[in-house]
Amino acid sequence: MAPAPERPIDGGMPTEALIVHVVVSKFCDSLPLYRQSQMLARQGIALDRSTLSNWVGSACWWLTPLYELVVTSVLSAPKIFADDTSLPVLDPGRGRTKTGYLWCYAVDDRPWRGPTHPAVAYIYAEDRKNARPAEHLAHFEGVLQVDGYAGFKRLAGDRADMSIRLAFCWAHMRRDFFQFHASTKSPLAAEVLTRVAALYAIEAEIRGQPAAQRRQVRQQRSRPIVEALYDWLHAHIDKVSGASNLAKAMRYALRHWPGLIVFLDDGRIEMDSNTVERAIRPHTLTRKNALFAGSDGGARHWAIAMTLIQTAKLNGVDPMAWLTDVLERIISGRTKVNQLHTLLPWNWQSSRHSDFAIAA
């Protein structure tokens, strides 16, 4: 008798398609496992939440090599966006949750027609220490676009060869002025917002143009606005109360100025880190609905599933169809470890010869 084919769950009945449906429903459609269990019960299917959790863990175990390949692909790019976000994790024995973190690294060169395929990688860590990004980016060299987190600044400063160049985020800089204006209607804050809006208007015009053309336009039109804003901040910072939120916003802008202006000289760089902010947003909704991850292992599964699903969506691929096909190929052995690159969303072709691509 021929040996039975590999199954996603040893001795289990669920197919790859069913397991992927559970994974995508949770991490793409933000349906927690307890809700999925209730929905199945209404159809006469009794599946405990713990059973669904085991299915998710098994799927992520099979998909780990592909996840690691995506992470390697992202972290080897010459220009990446980085940020972090919290993830409550159940702390057994203490009757409460602890705060873990998902570190998010994203690549998207489409605004300047770059050669790199868009992708996002989430890495789970139990804390937010400076050592985390230093570990993740130990071999990274290039432009790192971030907010003002001290860990990224230290990482760049510790490189004697200056192999990491920080680009800071205008959206973060603008946020403090916007909040101050919203509460006080300050004309000084309004002036900053108007000048920043003019920069974003220029960015909207050149989005999708080659890097050289973007740089040329920025030199001609954006640089005068930026230089005038710098002079304006210096001229007004001593005229407002040093304890006010407006003064704090001005000091933040001036303190990060060298990293805020690097986009002027490099057409590949964006004005802000909204690319990674958009990658974090789906996690935020899933976190709100699920409340917490069940363990550190569950948090790592969270990172794996979010990485693969969000990368598929960035490349206009239906995550349900893609992951079902990928899981079938990996479990059956039809795709070997040294062929995993063919399963990446930008290389993937369905074994069913169906068009599973969706609009980006």
C-alpha angles and dihedrals in degrees: 000000000000115000115261115257120259116273127206089237117037107244090355132126104217116110126223089256093056093047092048089049089058093047095047093044090057103038101030103030096031095235109150117223094250090058091048089051090053092048091051091047090059087060093050095259113130110205119154120222090242090057091052089047090054089051091053091049092050093049091050090049090056092044097047095098091053090047091052090050091054091048091050091048092052097044092048093058116109093232126033140165119230137191140139137225134189126258119190110224126194111251106209116223095018099073094230143069130266126212116255126174138229112211109208125204120181139184124197120157096166094105089067099027092252123174099242120098115236114259141154129208127197120198121188122222131173094229144017099245121149088246092070099069089036089058095044093046098038092124099031120120124178141044118347114193111201148141121259097285110148094224092066091047091051091047091056093042093052091058105094090190092055088233092152120062116193121220113191129212124258090196090062091046092049094048096073092050090048093051092047091050092047091057101036108020087227112186089211092057089044090055092055091047091051093052093047090048089056089056092050091049089058090048091054090055095051099039109125094023123120117275094249092054092046090053092049093052092047092052092051102039112013101043095064090051092048094048092048091050091051091053091045092053092050091048095051106034093084092049096065130064110278090221094054124105088238091060090047090053091050092049091049091053095048093044091055096037098113090057094041094059100047090094089070092068100039122054091198093066123087125220092241144017094247090126091071092037088059090049091055096048096078089052090053093059093045090049091050093052098040094041095206147356114259096231143342087274090053089050090054089051086051090056092048095049095044092048094053097040097047092044090052091051092049088056095048094252124137104243093208095056094039098049093044091054093042093050092049091051095047096045094045091048092236089127115049126210092257089055098053091108088071089064096056109116094249092051100035124118117181116248087218091061090233126137105246095162116122131192112280 
